[in-house]
Amino acid sequence: MEKQKLYEEIARTLHRNCRLSLEEIAAMYGESVASVAEAIDELEKDGTILGYGAIVNWDKIASSDRVTAYIELKVTPQRNQGFDRIAERIYQYPEVKALNLMSGSYDFGVTVEGDNLKNISLFVSQHLAPMEAVISTATHFVLKCYKADGTILAQPPADDRGIISL
């Protein structure tokens, strides 16, 4: 397989399931374990693979009352800096879990996590809204997460009713 294509496939595979062994990945693509190990090492070194983790259904953990919000930001881009300088300021905050430059009616989509609604509200009012470049914000709180990173979290209850036939 072409080197670039192999690297892309390995990255996709690890993204879906980072617990696969080198041997399993090598068998999937008909490659040697050494070539898969080398590919993963290169992907880590060049910053393509930035980390490994689990997809967690936080609603299953009783002590977890974390709140997630999506915040729409309209901003004025800075001269000679565009949106990058603003993004750099925003993504430094530990509450920010994701930050995306968007097309459409707002400029940035910010995913924020906090201990409660009040903490997120304070974060927006004390850190984001006062930024000189920010024109407006709109905060949307997540009420329930059904699917995260391609994984369905909320399985429908099993239908245990029997079939009735005449």
Wavefront OBJ file of the C-alpha trace (Angstrom):
o trace
v 0.000 0.000 0.000
v 1.232 3.522 -0.742
v 2.914 5.062 2.324
v 0.603 8.107 2.600
v -2.532 5.945 2.174
v -1.263 3.481 4.804
v -0.618 6.309 7.257
v -4.109 7.691 6.682
v -5.716 4.260 7.160
v -3.727 3.601 10.339
v -4.741 7.005 11.726
v -8.419 6.275 10.947
v -8.163 2.842 12.526
v -6.573 4.173 15.716
v -9.160 6.953 15.857
v -11.923 4.316 15.863
v -10.162 1.971 18.288
v -6.822 2.913 19.822
v -6.659 -0.332 21.781
v -5.853 -2.453 18.740
v -2.435 -4.094 18.886
v 0.266 -3.506 16.297
v -0.250 -7.088 15.170
v -3.980 -6.551 14.592
v -3.402 -3.372 12.602
v -0.644 -5.012 10.555
v -2.972 -7.922 9.705
v -5.754 -5.519 8.666
v -3.554 -3.907 6.021
v -1.249 -6.776 5.087
v 1.778 -4.931 6.424
v 4.563 -5.949 8.779
v 4.365 -5.074 12.455
v 7.576 -3.061 12.045
v 6.101 -0.907 9.258
v 2.964 -0.234 11.302
v 5.047 0.671 14.361
v 7.177 2.986 12.216
v 4.077 4.623 10.731
v 2.524 5.238 14.155
v 5.823 6.601 15.462
v 6.046 9.041 12.531
v 2.387 10.074 12.940
v 3.046 10.840 16.608
v 6.292 12.711 15.945
v 4.856 14.927 13.185
v 1.832 15.880 15.298
v -0.779 13.986 13.275
v -1.618 11.760 16.233
v -1.842 14.078 19.220
v -3.090 11.667 21.868
v -5.155 8.605 22.670
v -8.334 8.340 24.669
v -11.637 6.686 25.338
v -15.091 7.848 24.310
v -16.883 8.097 27.650
v -20.604 8.306 28.279
v -20.349 10.742 31.206
v -24.062 10.356 31.970
v -23.268 6.832 33.249
v -21.010 8.178 35.996
v -23.277 9.171 38.877
v -20.881 11.718 40.398
v -20.423 13.557 37.101
v -22.550 16.693 36.891
v -20.429 18.284 34.170
v -22.200 20.681 31.858
v -21.303 21.169 28.202
v -22.175 24.248 26.187
v -21.687 25.334 22.594
v -20.975 29.014 22.271
v -21.319 30.935 19.032
v -18.951 33.902 18.809
v -19.108 36.761 16.339
v -15.820 38.606 16.258
v -13.967 41.304 14.384
v -10.806 39.821 12.867
v -7.617 41.631 13.811
v -5.580 43.452 11.172
v -2.744 41.304 9.806
v -3.710 38.501 12.212
v -7.123 37.410 10.936
v -8.829 35.053 13.336
v -5.712 33.230 14.532
v -4.733 35.617 17.333
v -8.284 35.569 18.739
v -8.396 31.775 18.528
v -5.072 31.533 20.330
v -6.410 33.567 23.242
v -9.581 31.500 23.464
v -8.115 27.997 23.253
v -5.720 28.710 26.141
v -8.577 28.483 28.660
v -8.881 25.011 30.239
v -12.693 25.194 30.022
v -12.475 25.247 26.213
v -12.623 21.683 24.885
v -12.933 22.539 21.177
v -12.676 25.674 19.049
v -13.597 25.880 15.385
v -13.580 28.695 12.841
v -16.988 28.519 11.173
v -18.672 29.651 8.014
v -22.138 31.151 8.253
v -23.695 33.537 10.720
v -20.993 33.354 13.393
v -17.209 33.104 13.329
v -16.219 30.659 16.075
v -17.907 27.620 17.559
v -16.571 27.043 21.071
v -17.253 23.880 23.081
v -16.930 24.531 26.805
v -17.246 22.261 29.843
v -17.869 23.332 33.408
v -19.081 22.053 36.765
v -22.460 23.754 36.425
v -24.470 26.285 34.404
v -23.305 29.157 36.565
v -19.610 28.400 35.968
v -20.120 28.365 32.211
v -22.154 31.565 32.360
v -19.386 33.220 34.379
v -16.768 31.982 31.923
v -18.659 33.543 29.025
v -19.385 36.808 30.831
v -15.933 37.232 32.402
v -13.623 35.839 29.721
v -15.206 35.625 26.280
v -17.699 38.492 26.077
v -15.273 41.176 27.356
v -12.651 40.371 24.706
v -12.151 43.434 22.523
v -12.714 41.533 19.263
v -15.940 39.817 20.401
v -19.091 41.359 18.948
v -21.637 38.890 20.349
v -22.066 35.483 21.963
v -24.862 32.910 21.989
v -24.638 30.038 24.465
v -26.421 26.721 23.944
v -26.381 24.170 26.772
v -26.292 20.453 25.951
v -29.246 18.710 27.555
v -28.421 15.158 26.445
v -25.710 13.666 24.244
v -26.890 10.910 21.907
v -23.761 10.416 19.813
v -20.143 11.484 20.353
v -17.265 11.120 17.909
v -19.218 8.625 15.813
v -20.264 6.464 18.760
v -23.923 6.158 19.795
v -24.177 6.804 23.539
v -27.912 6.560 24.185
v -29.100 3.152 23.063
v -32.893 2.842 22.853
v -34.369 0.495 25.447
v -34.866 -3.067 24.245
v -38.403 -3.872 23.148
v -39.262 -6.918 25.235
v -42.830 -7.206 24.012
v -43.661 -10.502 22.393
v -44.972 -10.956 18.869
v -48.696 -11.460 18.655
v -49.984 -13.391 15.677
v -53.376 -14.821 14.915
l 1 2 3 4 5 6 7 8 9 10 11 12 13 14 15 16 17 18 19 20 21 22 23 24 25 26 27 28 29 30 31 32 33 34 35 36 37 38 39 40 41 42 43 44 45 46 47 48 49 50 51 52 53 54 55 56 57 58 59 60 61 62 63 64 65 66 67 68 69 70 71 72 73 74 75 76 77 78 79 80 81 82 83 84 85 86 87 88 89 90 91 92 93 94 95 96 97 98 99 100 101 102 103 104 105 106 107 108 109 110 111 112 113 114 115 116 117 118 119 120 121 122 123 124 125 126 127 128 129 130 131 132 133 134 135 136 137 138 139 140 141 142 143 144 145 146 147 148 149 150 151 152 153 154 155 156 157 158 159 160 161 162 163 164 165 166
